[in-house]
Amino acid sequence: MSKEPAIYIMTNKRNGTLYTGVTSNLKQRVYQHKHSIMDGFTKKYECKILVYYEACETMEQAITREKQIKGGSRKKKLKLIELINPHWLDLYDTL
């Protein structure tokens, strides 16, 4: 199985709680969030909607990008989401 590094943002509703993560298998990881398979932040706050993601060439690049996004303000995260997904659609089916 090949690795496809990516960063992603999950939410519970438009302008709701945001979770930024990094993974080597985006489809599998979002499935885990949607079905509350693992305990943690996304399960606690019911962040089950994939509203943003970026593919990266390496995990190192993905981790660096995740840190950039997490280090930014909420306002910057909202702007990033709305730039590519202004209606806050669940992007899971596009993976």
C-alpha positions as CSV (number, residue, x, y, z in Angstrom):
1,M,0.0,0.0,0.0
2,S,1.5,3.3,-1.0
3,K,1.5,6.2,1.3
4,E,-0.2,9.5,0.3
5,P,0.7,12.1,2.9
6,A,-1.9,14.8,3.5
7,I,-3.1,17.4,5.9
8,Y,-6.8,17.9,6.6
9,I,-9.3,19.9,8.6
10,M,-12.4,18.3,10.1
11,T,-15.4,20.1,11.7
12,N,-18.7,19.4,13.3
13,K,-20.6,22.2,11.5
14,R,-20.0,25.4,9.5
15,N,-17.9,27.7,11.6
16,G,-17.8,25.1,14.3
17,T,-15.0,23.3,16.1
18,L,-12.0,22.7,13.9
19,Y,-9.5,19.9,14.0
20,T,-6.3,19.9,11.9
21,G,-4.5,16.6,11.3
22,V,-1.9,14.8,9.2
23,T,-2.0,11.3,7.8
24,S,-0.5,9.0,5.2
25,N,-3.9,7.6,4.3
26,L,-6.6,10.4,4.1
27,K,-9.6,8.3,3.1
28,Q,-9.0,5.7,5.9
29,R,-8.3,8.4,8.5
30,V,-11.4,10.4,7.7
31,Y,-13.4,7.2,7.8
32,Q,-12.1,6.6,11.3
33,H,-13.2,10.2,12.4
34,K,-16.6,9.8,10.8
35,H,-17.3,6.6,12.6
36,S,-15.7,7.6,15.9
37,I,-13.4,4.6,15.8
38,M,-10.8,6.2,18.0
39,D,-11.1,8.2,21.2
40,G,-9.9,11.8,21.1
41,F,-10.7,15.3,20.1
42,T,-12.7,14.6,17.0
43,K,-14.8,12.0,18.8
44,K,-15.4,14.3,21.8
45,Y,-16.5,17.3,19.6
46,E,-18.1,15.2,16.8
47,C,-15.9,16.5,14.0
48,K,-17.1,14.3,11.2
49,I,-17.1,16.7,8.2
50,L,-14.0,16.9,6.0
51,V,-13.9,20.5,4.9
52,Y,-10.3,20.9,3.7
53,Y,-7.3,18.8,2.7
54,E,-4.0,19.2,0.9
55,A,-1.9,16.4,-0.6
56,C,1.8,16.5,0.1
57,E,4.8,14.7,-1.5
58,T,6.3,13.5,1.8
59,M,5.2,13.0,5.4
60,E,7.9,15.5,6.4
61,Q,6.2,18.2,4.2
62,A,2.8,17.2,5.5
63,I,3.9,17.5,9.1
64,T,5.5,20.9,8.4
65,R,2.3,22.1,6.7
66,E,0.2,20.8,9.6
67,K,2.3,22.8,12.1
68,Q,1.9,26.0,9.9
69,I,-1.9,25.6,9.9
70,K,-2.2,24.7,13.6
71,G,0.1,27.6,14.4
72,G,-2.2,30.0,12.6
73,S,-5.2,31.8,13.9
74,R,-8.7,30.5,13.7
75,K,-9.5,33.3,11.3
76,K,-6.7,32.1,8.9
77,K,-8.1,28.5,9.1
78,L,-11.6,29.7,8.2
79,K,-10.2,31.7,5.3
80,L,-8.3,28.7,4.1
81,I,-11.4,26.5,4.2
82,E,-13.6,29.1,2.5
83,L,-11.1,29.7,-0.2
84,I,-11.6,26.1,-1.6
85,N,-14.9,25.1,0.1
86,P,-17.1,28.2,0.6
87,H,-20.2,26.1,1.3
88,W,-18.4,23.9,3.9
89,L,-19.4,20.7,2.0
90,D,-18.2,17.4,3.2
91,L,-15.3,16.5,0.8
92,Y,-15.1,12.9,1.9
93,D,-16.9,11.6,-1.2
94,T,-14.4,13.4,-3.5
95,L,-11.4,11.4,-2.2
